């Protein structure tokens, strides 16, 4: 039994490495295509934080690494039937999301939020059709409805937080590994393989995103796909073997994108602005106003993501009273952070 487990874990590592290598190799190719066909992010509004036109399409490299690595590892692994079906569901749904993001990146004015929500709803329903949904809720209609809301919310949260180099992809790496480690004891193998592949793809893209000379953005193509895949795999792991508080584990793992989305939308509402229009109310930009450099902001965000991921793991392993206490502490800290950030004036 031990050798079988070790063999399976080795395959997760191989999946991670293959995905990382593919994304790292393909990112310069997609950068070339973006420049050739003028698929660039022009800093044409005050909301943009970069100074020069920057190629999009990095998201295609991440997604390609994810897809190809899973396809290749399929020939090294005897996936159970349920695992293959679940992977097909995520593949089909994420393909729809990638196409949505690609169209939004290519069109000069992008797509309106209503069209985006409609397509995202269809992709989320694909997951439900393949039985990827919240399992602890009944009746099924309510479970599907809440699952769709969860998928759309997380998909857009990663799009909203993608306002600084390395932010969205770095958080996605940490979140993917967190889901992998929590899901390792479970039999939902599709969660483990998907998480390993996504972490590898993001890591292969990250050096170019942080580069000064070969910079490329993931675009909506990437940020929407990251959110969608993470939302899907978050519904596949088991969190409540020891206590029901474990249900908050996915929220903790994805807490920073969720937090930034709630913060931005809440501040926009308070100003009488539409929550669906862009603004500089993001927590990262507020930290920048406080005097932190972008490298420091990334370090702070990554550290916070790791702490939250560890907290998520602990709430699935601790007795209910300790798990509840830990969650309450995290919630209170978030309120203190929100109070401080809300005082920062944004131009």
FENSULGI-V293708 format. One record per residue. N is the residue number from 1. RES is the residue in one small letter. D_LAST is the distance of its C-alpha to the last C-alpha in Angstrom with 2 decimals. Layout:
BEGIN
n->N res->RES d_last->D_LAST
n->N res->RES d_last->D_LAST
END
This chain:
BEGIN
n->1 res->x d_last->59.78
n->2 res->x d_last->57.90
n->3 res->x d_last->58.37
n->4 res->x d_last->57.10
n->5 res->x d_last->53.89
n->6 res->x d_last->53.41
n->7 res->x d_last->54.08
n->8 res->x d_last->51.50
n->9 res->x d_last->48.85
n->10 res->x d_last->49.77
n->11 res->x d_last->49.08
n->12 res->x d_last->45.57
n->13 res->x d_last->45.06
n->14 res->x d_last->46.59
n->15 res->x d_last->44.31
n->16 res->x d_last->41.27
n->17 res->x d_last->42.60
n->18 res->x d_last->43.57
n->19 res->x d_last->40.20
n->20 res->x d_last->38.39
n->21 res->x d_last->40.80
n->22 res->x d_last->40.46
n->23 res->x d_last->36.66
n->24 res->x d_last->36.68
n->25 res->x d_last->39.30
n->26 res->x d_last->37.82
n->27 res->x d_last->34.17
n->28 res->x d_last->35.09
n->29 res->x d_last->37.14
n->30 res->x d_last->34.36
n->31 res->x d_last->32.05
n->32 res->x d_last->34.80
n->33 res->x d_last->35.05
n->34 res->x d_last->31.34
n->35 res->x d_last->31.43
n->36 res->x d_last->34.75
n->37 res->x d_last->33.70
n->38 res->x d_last->30.17
n->39 res->x d_last->28.57
n->40 res->x d_last->25.35
n->41 res->x d_last->21.67
n->42 res->x d_last->20.24
n->43 res->x d_last->16.58
n->44 res->x d_last->16.56
n->45 res->x d_last->13.18
n->46 res->x d_last->9.51
n->47 res->x d_last->10.10
n->48 res->x d_last->12.76
n->49 res->x d_last->12.50
n->50 res->x d_last->15.90
n->51 res->x d_last->17.04
n->52 res->x d_last->20.54
n->53 res->x d_last->22.30
n->54 res->x d_last->23.54
n->55 res->x d_last->26.60
n->56 res->x d_last->26.55
n->57 res->x d_last->29.73
n->58 res->x d_last->29.60
n->59 res->x d_last->29.94
n->60 res->x d_last->33.37
n->61 res->x d_last->34.50
n->62 res->x d_last->33.53
n->63 res->x d_last->35.22
n->64 res->x d_last->38.21
n->65 res->x d_last->38.71
n->66 res->x d_last->38.64
n->67 res->x d_last->41.11
n->68 res->x d_last->43.47
n->69 res->x d_last->43.80
n->70 res->x d_last->44.72
n->71 res->x d_last->47.16
n->72 res->x d_last->48.80
n->73 res->x d_last->49.05
n->74 res->x d_last->50.74
n->75 res->x d_last->53.82
n->76 res->x d_last->53.93
n->77 res->x d_last->53.51
n->78 res->x d_last->55.49
n->79 res->x d_last->52.72
n->80 res->x d_last->53.98
n->81 res->x d_last->53.97
n->82 res->x d_last->51.21
n->83 res->x d_last->48.96
n->84 res->x d_last->49.50
n->85 res->x d_last->48.82
n->86 res->x d_last->45.53
n->87 res->x d_last->44.42
n->88 res->x d_last->45.35
n->89 res->x d_last->43.22
n->90 res->x d_last->40.10
n->91 res->x d_last->40.95
n->92 res->x d_last->41.33
n->93 res->x d_last->38.25
n->94 res->x d_last->36.05
n->95 res->x d_last->37.57
n->96 res->x d_last->36.33
n->97 res->x d_last->32.81
n->98 res->x d_last->32.91
n->99 res->x d_last->34.07
n->100 res->x d_last->31.33
n->101 res->x d_last->28.66
n->102 res->x d_last->30.49
n->103 res->x d_last->30.61
n->104 res->x d_last->26.92
n->105 res->x d_last->26.23
n->106 res->x d_last->28.74
n->107 res->x d_last->27.93
n->108 res->x d_last->25.42
n->109 res->x d_last->23.59
n->110 res->x d_last->24.64
n->111 res->x d_last->26.22
n->112 res->x d_last->25.13
n->113 res->x d_last->24.59
n->114 res->x d_last->27.93
n->115 res->x d_last->29.89
n->116 res->x d_last->28.32
n->117 res->x d_last->29.22
n->118 res->x d_last->32.70
n->119 res->x d_last->33.41
n->120 res->x d_last->32.04
n->121 res->x d_last->34.31
n->122 res->x d_last->37.24
n->123 res->x d_last->36.60
n->124 res->x d_last->36.37
n->125 res->x d_last->39.64
n->126 res->x d_last->41.21
n->127 res->x d_last->40.61
n->128 res->x d_last->42.23
n->129 res->x d_last->45.13
n->130 res->x d_last->45.71
n->131 res->x d_last->45.71
n->132 res->x d_last->42.36
n->133 res->x d_last->40.98
n->134 res->x d_last->40.62
n->135 res->x d_last->44.21
n->136 res->x d_last->44.15
n->137 res->x d_last->43.46
n->138 res->x d_last->46.15
n->139 res->x d_last->47.12
n->140 res->x d_last->46.21
n->141 res->x d_last->44.39
n->142 res->x d_last->41.94
n->143 res->x d_last->41.62
n->144 res->x d_last->40.82
n->145 res->x d_last->38.28
n->146 res->x d_last->36.39
n->147 res->x d_last->36.74
n->148 res->x d_last->35.16
n->149 res->x d_last->32.20
n->150 res->x d_last->31.87
n->151 res->x d_last->32.10
n->152 res->x d_last->29.55
n->153 res->x d_last->27.12
n->154 res->x d_last->27.49
n->155 res->x d_last->27.55
n->156 res->x d_last->24.14
n->157 res->x d_last->22.76
n->158 res->x d_last->23.49
n->159 res->x d_last->21.91
n->160 res->x d_last->18.64
n->161 res->x d_last->18.59
n->162 res->x d_last->19.40
n->163 res->x d_last->16.02
n->164 res->x d_last->17.28
n->165 res->x d_last->20.71
n->166 res->x d_last->23.38
n->167 res->x d_last->21.56
n->168 res->x d_last->23.25
n->169 res->x d_last->26.54
n->170 res->x d_last->26.84
n->171 res->x d_last->26.41
n->172 res->x d_last->28.89
n->173 res->x d_last->31.41
n->174 res->x d_last->31.36
n->175 res->x d_last->31.56
n->176 res->x d_last->34.39
n->177 res->x d_last->36.37
n->178 res->x d_last->35.93
n->179 res->x d_last->37.39
n->180 res->x d_last->40.11
n->181 res->x d_last->41.20
n->182 res->x d_last->41.19
n->183 res->x d_last->43.10
n->184 res->x d_last->45.62
n->185 res->x d_last->48.28
n->186 res->x d_last->47.98
n->187 res->x d_last->49.84
n->188 res->x d_last->46.83
n->189 res->x d_last->47.14
n->190 res->x d_last->44.78
n->191 res->x d_last->41.89
n->192 res->x d_last->42.89
n->193 res->x d_last->43.39
n->194 res->x d_last->40.21
n->195 res->x d_last->38.13
n->196 res->x d_last->39.81
n->197 res->x d_last->39.35
n->198 res->x d_last->35.65
n->199 res->x d_last->34.96
n->200 res->x d_last->36.98
n->201 res->x d_last->35.28
n->202 res->x d_last->31.79
n->203 res->x d_last->33.08
n->204 res->x d_last->34.68
n->205 res->x d_last->31.45
n->206 res->x d_last->29.18
n->207 res->x d_last->30.44
n->208 res->x d_last->29.56
n->209 res->x d_last->26.07
n->210 res->x d_last->25.51
n->211 res->x d_last->27.46
n->212 res->x d_last->26.09
n->213 res->x d_last->29.01
n->214 res->x d_last->29.88
n->215 res->x d_last->26.56
n->216 res->x d_last->26.56
n->217 res->x d_last->24.40
n->218 res->x d_last->26.16
n->219 res->x d_last->24.46
n->220 res->x d_last->24.91
n->221 res->x d_last->28.58
n->222 res->x d_last->28.20
n->223 res->x d_last->25.55
n->224 res->x d_last->27.30
n->225 res->x d_last->30.67
n->226 res->x d_last->29.74
n->227 res->x d_last->28.65
n->228 res->x d_last->31.74
n->229 res->x d_last->34.19
n->230 res->x d_last->32.87
n->231 res->x d_last->33.01
n->232 res->x d_last->36.57
n->233 res->x d_last->37.87
n->234 res->x d_last->36.36
n->235 res->x d_last->38.80
n->236 res->x d_last->41.78
n->237 res->x d_last->42.04
n->238 res->x d_last->43.89
n->239 res->x d_last->42.09
n->240 res->x d_last->44.47
n->241 res->x d_last->47.70
n->242 res->x d_last->47.51
n->243 res->x d_last->45.30
n->244 res->x d_last->43.26
n->245 res->x d_last->40.13
n->246 res->x d_last->40.06
n->247 res->x d_last->38.58
n->248 res->x d_last->35.12
n->249 res->x d_last->35.46
n->250 res->x d_last->33.73
n->251 res->x d_last->30.80
n->252 res->x d_last->30.55
n->253 res->x d_last->30.93
n->254 res->x d_last->28.13
n->255 res->x d_last->26.13
n->256 res->x d_last->22.99
n->257 res->x d_last->22.41
n->258 res->x d_last->23.45
n->259 res->x d_last->21.18
n->260 res->x d_last->18.03
n->261 res->x d_last->19.14
n->262 res->x d_last->19.82
n->263 res->x d_last->16.60
n->264 res->x d_last->14.42
n->265 res->x d_last->16.80
n->266 res->x d_last->17.10
n->267 res->x d_last->13.47
n->268 res->x d_last->13.39
n->269 res->x d_last->16.66
n->270 res->x d_last->15.57
n->271 res->x d_last->13.00
n->272 res->x d_last->15.88
n->273 res->x d_last->14.67
n->274 res->x d_last->17.19
n->275 res->x d_last->17.32
n->276 res->x d_last->18.61
n->277 res->x d_last->15.73
n->278 res->x d_last->13.30
n->279 res->x d_last->9.78
n->280 res->x d_last->7.93
n->281 res->x d_last->9.46
n->282 res->x d_last->12.26
n->283 res->x d_last->13.93
n->284 res->x d_last->14.26
n->285 res->x d_last->10.65
n->286 res->x d_last->10.39
n->287 res->x d_last->13.56
n->288 res->x d_last->12.27
n->289 res->x d_last->9.73
n->290 res->x d_last->12.99
n->291 res->x d_last->14.70
n->292 res->x d_last->16.70
n->293 res->x d_last->17.74
n->294 res->x d_last->17.99
n->295 res->x d_last->21.70
n->296 res->x d_last->21.32
n->297 res->x d_last->19.06
n->298 res->x d_last->21.77
n->299 res->x d_last->24.46
n->300 res->x d_last->23.00
n->301 res->x d_last->22.57
n->302 res->x d_last->26.05
n->303 res->x d_last->27.61
n->304 res->x d_last->26.19
n->305 res->x d_last->27.49
n->306 res->x d_last->30.85
n->307 res->x d_last->31.11
n->308 res->x d_last->30.40
n->309 res->x d_last->32.91
n->310 res->x d_last->35.49
n->311 res->x d_last->34.83
n->312 res->x d_last->35.44
n->313 res->x d_last->38.66
n->314 res->x d_last->39.78
n->315 res->x d_last->39.34
n->316 res->x d_last->41.73
n->317 res->x d_last->44.23
n->318 res->x d_last->44.23
n->319 res->x d_last->46.20
n->320 res->x d_last->44.40
n->321 res->x d_last->43.84
n->322 res->x d_last->42.20
n->323 res->x d_last->40.13
n->324 res->x d_last->38.92
n->325 res->x d_last->38.10
n->326 res->x d_last->36.11
n->327 res->x d_last->34.04
n->328 res->x d_last->33.41
n->329 res->x d_last->32.27
n->330 res->x d_last->29.78
n->331 res->x d_last->28.48
n->332 res->x d_last->28.14
n->333 res->x d_last->26.29
n->334 res->x d_last->23.78
n->335 res->x d_last->23.28
n->336 res->x d_last->22.69
n->337 res->x d_last->20.14
n->338 res->x d_last->18.32
n->339 res->x d_last->18.44
n->340 res->x d_last->16.93
n->341 res->x d_last->14.09
n->342 res->x d_last->13.26
n->343 res->x d_last->12.72
n->344 res->x d_last->9.86
n->345 res->x d_last->6.58
n->346 res->x d_last->3.82
n->347 res->x d_last->0.00
END
